[in-house]
Structures are given as structure tokens and as C-alpha cells.
Amino acid sequence: MKSRLFPPKKCNYCPSGDIPSGQLFCRICGRNRYFNAKKWEILGAVVALITVTSICVGGVVVLIPPLFKQDTINEFTSTPYSFTLTDTNLPLPTAQFTPTPVVLRPTSTIPQQQIPSPTLTPPLLSISSLNIVQIREIGKWNTNTYFDELVFSPNGRLLAGAGHNSEVVMWFFPDGEIAWVLQRHSRPLDNDIDGSSDSRVRSVSFSPDGKYLVSGANDNKVMFWDVNNRTYIGWINSHERDVMSVRFSPVLPYVTASGSKDAQLLITDADNDFETSTPFRLSGLKNHIYALSFSPTGEYLAGGGKDGVVIWKTSTWEPVIWMSDFVPNKLAFSPNGSVLVGCGDSGVIIWNANSGGIIKKIKETQSVHSISFSPDGSVLAAGLEGGIIKFYSTDSWTEIYSLTTPEPVRSLAFSPDGLYLISSSKENLIRLWMINP
């Protein structure tokens, strides 16, 4: 019988393990609850310490090995988030500037000089139909969950994923080494309004300078994280239902938007104070909110759900355009801000972002879960339920190429330099594609 007075504790080092009441070691990885070491390692260290102490008494100096192994994030996540790279000679993503090469380690902080200035323009790879035909798969992540959303940091050196198992995972890119696993999100059982007892993280977004990450999940919370220090720094508990989408504004200071199934679209002006900032609600949508997207200049915010799509002007936070004929899974502004694209169960729709007029509807027989623009805006990629990734030329909005995978595509993201495309699936697999220049 399980003890209610002393419930099992979650293991600090193993993503899926727990420590039974009254015990000191995890049932899964065998590590001690206070130290990243197993029983035999602790016993060996104690024996070595006693032995060395007795030797030192005789006048012999012996180098004592570390008592416990160094606690590295990569150690306990290498199995559930293993990565296979078929091409190891890969170029590093080019940031807004070319940084001095730095060897990144799982336990080190991300060097400050690698965080790009948001005011500079990156050297983008110009993608054409010829380049798209040359796309090739170069690696895979085998994960213990699937990811509803994948996003790159502004300099392209980190990749963050919103996990279905309540975790936010961050990798160094493109080598696939684990940088961080965030496990604070959880769904309370007494708040299971619609019967969906999963604890998935729905959405993640980097701040424009890459210093912070925001995440939204089915536990109704919006959480903020310090990327450099790998610490939790604040949260918003104003939502009453699943948080479906979170976005940082692309311009400073730090402004975030969060949309939820409670029909609230909340704006948080943090200005470096994520712990005490108070959000305010936008008017315009009165039903479930599924998708959000800021324009590249931060002048507009688009939000969509069961009511359709609305665009707000961020200087006044007043709605300026309504499009009520589409329920989006995702929304994305084009890199130049002139076009807004939405994807949903019926396909893809392209609007004029200035007028709200429909430019084109692309009908699909399968649900489209994700869309991503190439950084230069010349190509739109769309991920379909049937495992197909389609590429459209934004000049004519016609399909120019497609890829077929064995699994349903949940998320897509181009790297900031346009060299890579990342895709995730429901089969707990992330695929890495390279676009040859």
C-alpha cells in the first residue's frame, strides 16, 4: 500500500524515475536522491576514503578520486533522447555574427558572446526550388516522447522542444547533445476539465536576444527560464485551461503573449521581472485559442482559435483585422511581414497581413499541424498528418517539392541561417534535414 504521508519522490537525475518512500535510491537509474551516484559507487568511495586515510597515517600521500561523479544533464538524458548523426561533418549554424568557435559542454553556461544582437541581419541562405530538391536527411533523435513544437534560438546554436511528457528539452545544435531538461510543468489531476489527463508542454519560444525561454503547458501555466544560467525565474498562473501557444515579441523589452483554451489571450510586459509581472487580457477572441504569431517587427500580433483569426496592433493592443473563416493549428508571419499563413485540419490559408484578404487557400485531405518559413521568405514548409512535408514557393504559392516520412509530422522549423530543417513526429522521433546550398 502506498504511503500517503510519505509519497514517492521524483528522482533528481532520471526523467522517469521515482524514489519509494523511506528509500534513498531511484528504482530506475539507481542513483542516490542527494548525490548523482549509485550504491556501489558510494560504497566504493567510502572504502577508498577509509583505505586512503589509513595509508596517509603511514606517511604515504595518495590522490583521492572524486567522491561522486559530476552531475551532468547529458548523463541521465542520453538514453531517452539519443541522437544519431549520419553526417558528422556539418557546418555550425551561422548567427547574426560569426562567433569565435567555442567547445560547448552540457554543464557549462552558454557564453554570453554567442547571444546575437537582434538589430543585426543574419546572412541567409537563399533557397530556391533547386536547393529544395537537394535536401537530405542527416540525423535522427530517438526520444521518449514526441514534441508539439520545436524552435531554434536566435543564433541557431540551441534547439528547444515542447514535450508531450511535460518536459522542455534543449539540445546543442547541430550535434544533438543535451543541454537542458526542464521538468517543472505538471498537470494536477483535480484540474482535468475535459478528460485529457496528459501533461504535455504545448509551446516554447525564445526571447529575441536568446537569454530567456518561455513555455506553456496543459497545467495552465506559463513559465519563464533563464537560458544562460539554466534556472526557472518566474511563472504566470492566470490561465484556467491548457496553454496552447506562447510567444516572445521579436523586439525588446521582453513582452510575451499566451493563448489558452480558456479563451484568454494574455500579454505580459516583463521588462526583466518575470516573477512579479502582471498580465492583461486582449479582447477579440471568445473561444479556445490555439495559435499565436508576432510580426517580424513586433508591430502586430496574430491570434487564432475556434472564433477564427484576429490581428492586434501592439502599440495600442486593439484588434484591427478579423478573419473568421479558419481555425488554425499554427500561425506564421512571413519574414517581411506582408503575409500571414495559417494551417489547420483543412489545409493551408494565406492572407494579406495588411488587409486580411485571402491570397490563396491550399486544400489538403490531411490535417496540417505545422508550418515554417525559410529565413529569406522564399519557401514555406508544411508538415502533414500523413508524414508528408510539402514545400511551397511564396512567389506563386505552388508546391515545388515534397518529402515523405513514415510518421505524422507534428512540428517543423528552419534554422535561422536556412541550412537546416528539423521535424518531429508522433512516433517519438525527430529528423534533421540539410539543405545543400
C-alpha positions in Angstrom: 0.0 0.0 0.0 1.3 3.4 -1.0 2.1 5.8 1.8 0.1 9.0 1.6 2.1 10.5 4.4 5.4 9.9 2.7 4.7 9.7 -1.1 7.4 8.6 -3.6 9.8 11.4 -4.5 10.7 12.2 -8.1 14.3 11.3 -9.0 16.5 14.4 -9.5 18.6 12.6 -12.1 16.3 10.3 -14.1 13.4 11.8 -16.1 11.0 8.9 -15.4 12.2 7.5 -12.1 10.9 7.8 -8.6 12.3 7.1 -5.1 10.0 4.9 -2.9 9.0 6.2 0.5 11.8 5.6 3.0 14.4 4.7 0.3 17.4 6.6 -0.8 17.8 5.3 -4.4 15.8 5.6 -7.6 14.1 2.5 -8.9 15.0 3.3 -12.5 18.6 4.6 -12.5 19.7 3.5 -9.0 21.1 6.9 -8.1 21.0 8.4 -4.6 18.4 11.1 -4.0 21.1 13.5 -2.7 24.0 12.6 -4.9 24.4 11.5 -8.6 25.9 8.2 -7.6 24.7 4.6 -7.3 25.0 2.2 -4.3 28.3 0.6 -5.4 29.8 4.0 -6.2 29.0 5.3 -2.8 30.3 2.1 -1.1 33.5 2.2 -3.2 34.1 5.8 -2.4 33.7 5.1 1.4 36.1 2.1 1.2 38.6 4.2 -0.8 38.4 7.0 1.7 39.0 4.7 4.7 41.8 3.0 2.8 43.5 6.3 1.8 43.1 7.6 5.4 44.9 4.5 6.8 47.7 4.8 4.2 48.2 8.5 4.9 48.8 7.7 8.5 51.8 5.7 7.4 53.3 8.8 5.6 52.2 7.9 2.1 50.3 10.5 0.0 47.7 9.2 -2.3 45.5 11.1 -4.8 41.9 10.5 -3.7 39.4 10.1 -6.6 36.3 12.2 -6.7 33.8 11.0 -4.1 30.9 11.3 -6.5 30.6 11.6 -10.3 30.0 15.1 -11.7 26.2 15.6 -12.2 25.8 16.3 -15.9 22.5 16.9 -17.6 23.6 14.8 -20.6 24.2 11.7 -18.4 20.6 11.0 -17.4 19.1 12.1 -20.7 21.3 10.3 -23.2 19.2 7.2 -23.3 15.7 8.7 -23.7 17.0 11.4 -26.0 19.6 9.6 -28.0 20.8 11.2 -31.3 22.2 9.5 -34.4 24.0 11.7 -36.8 24.7 10.1 -40.2 26.8 13.1 -41.4 29.2 14.3 -38.8 31.0 16.9 -40.9 28.3 19.6 -40.6 28.7 23.3 -40.6 27.7 25.2 -37.5 24.7 27.4 -37.9 25.7 31.0 -38.8 24.4 33.5 -36.3 23.8 37.2 -36.8 27.5 37.4 -36.5 30.3 34.8 -36.8 31.3 33.8 -33.3 34.7 32.5 -32.2 34.4 28.7 -32.2 33.6 27.5 -28.6 33.5 24.0 -27.4 30.2 23.7 -25.6 29.8 21.3 -22.7 26.5 20.1 -21.1 27.3 21.6 -17.7 28.7 24.9 -18.9 26.7 28.0 -19.4 26.2 29.4 -22.9 28.9 32.0 -23.5 27.4 35.5 -23.4 29.2 36.5 -26.6 27.3 33.8 -28.5 24.0 35.6 -27.9 23.4 37.7 -31.1 22.2 41.3 -31.2 18.6 41.4 -32.5 19.3 44.5 -34.5 21.7 42.8 -36.9 20.7 40.9 -40.0 21.9 37.3 -40.4 23.5 36.1 -43.7 20.6 34.0 -45.0 20.9 31.1 -47.4 18.8 31.9 -50.5 16.6 28.9 -51.0 15.3 28.0 -54.5 13.4 25.1 -55.9 16.8 23.7 -57.0 18.1 23.8 -53.4 15.0 22.2 -52.0 15.4 19.2 -54.4 18.9 18.7 -52.8 17.5 18.4 -49.3 18.7 15.2 -47.5 18.2 13.6 -44.1 21.4 13.7 -42.0 20.3 12.6 -38.5 17.7 11.4 -36.0 16.8 11.9 -32.4 15.1 8.9 -30.8 13.2 10.4 -27.9 10.9 9.0 -25.2 8.1 11.4 -26.2 7.0 13.5 -29.1 7.3 17.2 -29.4 4.4 19.5 -30.3 6.7 22.4 -31.1 10.4 22.8 -31.9 12.1 26.2 -32.0 15.6 27.5 -32.6 17.4 30.1 -30.6 18.1 33.3 -32.5 21.8 32.4 -33.1 20.8 28.8 -34.2 23.1 27.1 -31.6 20.2 25.8 -29.4 17.1 23.8 -30.2 14.2 23.7 -27.7 11.3 21.2 -27.8 7.9 21.2 -26.1 7.5 17.6 -24.9 4.3 15.6 -24.7 5.6 14.2 -21.4 5.6 17.6 -19.6 9.3 18.2 -20.3 11.0 21.0 -22.1 14.2 19.7 -23.7 17.0 21.8 -25.1 19.8 20.5 -27.4 23.0 22.0 -28.6 22.8 22.3 -32.4 23.6 20.6 -34.7 25.5 17.9 -32.7 22.3 16.9 -30.8 24.0 17.0 -27.3 21.5 17.5 -24.5 21.8 21.0 -23.0 18.9 21.1 -20.5 15.8 19.2 -19.5 13.1 21.3 -17.7 10.6 19.3 -15.6 8.6 21.9 -13.6 5.4 21.6 -15.7 2.8 19.1 -14.4 -1.0 18.7 -14.7 -2.9 18.4 -11.4 -5.4 15.5 -11.5 -8.2 17.6 -10.0 -8.0 20.1 -12.8 -8.8 17.6 -15.6 -11.7 19.6 -17.1 -12.0 17.9 -20.4 -10.8 14.4 -19.6 -7.4 14.9 -21.2 -5.1 13.8 -18.3 -1.9 14.3 -20.3 0.7 16.8 -19.0 2.1 17.9 -22.3 4.0 21.1 -22.9 2.3 22.8 -25.9 4.6 25.6 -26.9 8.0 27.2 -26.4 9.6 30.4 -27.5 13.0 32.2 -27.2 13.4 35.8 -26.4 14.8 37.9 -29.2 18.3 38.1 -27.6 18.2 34.4 -26.7 18.6 34.9 -23.0 15.2 33.6 -22.0 12.8 30.8 -22.9 9.0 30.8 -22.2 6.9 27.6 -22.1 3.2 26.9 -21.9 1.6 23.6 -21.0 -1.6 21.7 -20.0 -1.0 22.5 -16.4 -2.4 26.0 -17.2 0.9 27.7 -16.5 3.3 29.9 -18.5 6.9 29.5 -17.2 10.0 31.6 -17.8 13.5 30.2 -17.9 17.0 31.8 -17.8 18.8 30.1 -20.7 22.4 31.1 -19.7 22.0 30.1 -16.0 19.5 27.2 -16.7 17.2 28.4 -14.0 13.5 28.8 -13.5 12.8 32.5 -13.0 9.0 33.0 -12.9 5.6 31.9 -13.9 2.1 33.1 -14.8 -0.8 31.3 -13.2 -3.7 33.4 -14.7 -4.9 30.8 -17.2 -7.7 28.4 -16.3 -7.2 25.9 -19.1 -4.5 24.4 -21.2 -2.0 27.0 -22.6 -1.8 26.2 -26.3 0.7 28.8 -27.6 3.3 31.2 -26.1 5.4 33.8 -28.0 8.0 36.3 -27.2 7.8 39.6 -29.1 10.7 39.8 -31.5 11.7 43.2 -30.2 12.9 44.3 -26.7 11.9 44.8 -24.0 10.5 41.4 -23.0 6.8 41.1 -24.0 5.1 37.7 -24.2 1.7 36.5 -25.4 0.0 33.4 -24.2 -3.2 31.8 -25.6 -5.3 29.2 -23.9 -8.4 27.0 -24.1 -9.9 29.3 -21.5 -10.3 31.9 -24.3 -7.8 34.2 -22.7 -5.1 35.9 -24.7 -2.7 37.4 -22.1 0.1 39.9 -22.7 2.9 40.1 -20.1 5.3 43.0 -20.2 8.0 41.5 -18.0 10.9 44.0 -18.5 13.3 41.6 -16.8 10.9 41.0 -13.9 9.3 37.7 -14.8 8.3 36.8 -11.2 6.0 39.7 -10.4 4.8 41.0 -13.8 1.0 41.1 -14.1 -0.5 40.1 -17.5 -3.5 41.8 -19.1 -6.1 40.3 -21.4 -6.8 41.2 -25.0 -10.3 41.4 -26.4 -11.3 39.9 -29.8 -11.5 36.1 -29.3 -14.1 34.4 -27.1 -13.3 30.7 -27.6 -10.4 28.3 -27.5 -7.1 29.9 -28.7 -4.7 27.6 -30.5 -2.1 29.7 -32.2 -0.1 33.0 -31.9 2.4 34.8 -34.0 4.1 38.2 -33.8 5.0 40.1 -37.0 8.8 40.3 -37.5 8.9 44.0 -36.4 6.7 43.3 -33.4 4.1 45.8 -34.6 1.3 43.2 -34.9 0.2 40.1 -33.1 -2.0 37.4 -34.7 -4.0 35.0 -32.7 -6.4 32.3 -33.8 -8.8 29.7 -32.5 -12.3 28.5 -32.8 -13.5 32.0 -33.5 -11.1 32.4 -36.4 -8.1 34.7 -36.6 -7.6 38.3 -35.3 -4.7 40.7 -35.7 -3.9 43.3 -33.0 -1.7 46.4 -33.3 0.8 46.1 -30.4 1.1 49.9 -29.9 -2.5 50.1 -28.6 -3.3 46.4 -28.3 -6.5 47.0 -30.2 -7.8 44.4 -32.8 -7.5 45.8 -36.3 -8.3 42.8 -38.6 -10.7 39.9 -38.2 -10.6 36.7 -40.3 -13.4 34.4 -39.2 -13.3 31.7 -41.8 -10.5 29.4 -40.5 -9.5 27.6 -37.3 -5.7 27.4 -37.2 -3.3 24.9 -35.6 -0.4 27.3 -36.2 0.1 30.8 -37.5 3.2 32.4 -39.0 4.0 35.8 -40.4 6.4 35.8 -43.4 9.9 37.2 -42.7 9.0 40.5 -44.4 5.6 40.8 -42.5 3.4 41.2 -45.6 1.8 37.7 -45.4 0.2 35.7 -42.6 -0.2 32.0 -43.1 -2.3 29.6 -41.1 -2.5 25.8 -41.2 -5.3 23.6 -39.9 -7.4 20.5 -40.5 -8.5 21.6 -44.0 -5.1 22.7 -45.3 -3.2 26.0 -45.5 -4.5 29.5 -46.0 -2.5 32.6 -46.9 -3.7 36.1 -46.0 -2.6 39.6 -46.9 -1.4 40.8 -43.5 -2.2 44.4 -44.2 -5.8 43.9 -45.3 -6.8 40.4 -44.1 -7.8 39.4 -47.7 -7.3 35.8 -48.7 -4.4 35.4 -51.2 -4.8 31.6 -51.6 -6.3 28.5 -50.0 -4.4 25.3 -50.3 -6.7 22.4 -49.6 -5.4 19.1 -48.1 -7.1 15.9 -47.3 -5.0 15.5 -44.1 -4.5 17.8 -41.2 -1.6 20.2 -41.4 0.0 20.6 -37.9 2.9 22.9 -38.6 4.3 25.5 -40.9 7.7 27.3 -41.2 9.1 29.9 -43.5 12.6 29.7 -44.8 14.6 32.7 -43.3 14.7 34.5 -46.7 10.9 34.0 -47.1 11.1 32.3 -50.4 9.8 28.9 -49.3 7.0 27.8 -46.9 7.3 24.2 -45.4 4.2 22.4 -44.2 4.0 19.2 -42.1 1.0 16.9 -42.7 -0.6 14.2 -40.6 0.2 11.6 -43.2 4.0 12.1 -42.8 4.4 14.4 -45.8 6.5 17.6 -45.7 5.5 19.9 -48.5 7.4 22.9 -49.8 5.7 25.9 -51.5 7.2 28.8 -53.4 6.0 32.0 -51.9 6.1 33.7 -55.3 3.3 31.7 -56.7 2.2 29.6 -53.6 2.6 26.4 -55.6 4.1 23.2 -54.4 7.7 22.8 -55.6 8.8 19.7 -53.7 7.7 17.2 -51.0 9.3 14.7 -48.6 7.7 11.5 -47.2 8.4 10.2 -43.7 6.9 7.1 -42.1 5.4 9.2 -39.2 2.9 12.0 -38.8 4.7 15.4 -38.7 3.9 17.4 -35.6 6.4 20.3 -35.9 8.7 22.0 -38.4 11.4 24.6 -38.1 14.0 26.1 -40.4 17.3 27.0 -38.7 18.0 30.8 -38.7 20.6 30.5 -41.4 18.4 28.3 -43.7 20.9 25.4 -43.8 18.8 23.0 -41.8 15.2 21.9 -41.3 14.1 20.0 -38.2 10.9 17.9 -38.0 9.2 16.0 -35.2 6.7 13.2 -35.3 4.2 11.3 -33.1 6.5 8.3 -33.2 8.9 9.9 -30.7 11.4 10.7 -33.5 13.0 14.0 -34.6 14.6 14.2 -38.0 17.3 16.6 -39.1 17.4 17.6 -42.7 20.2 19.6 -44.5 19.5 21.9 -47.5 22.5 22.0 -49.8 23.4 25.5 -51.0 
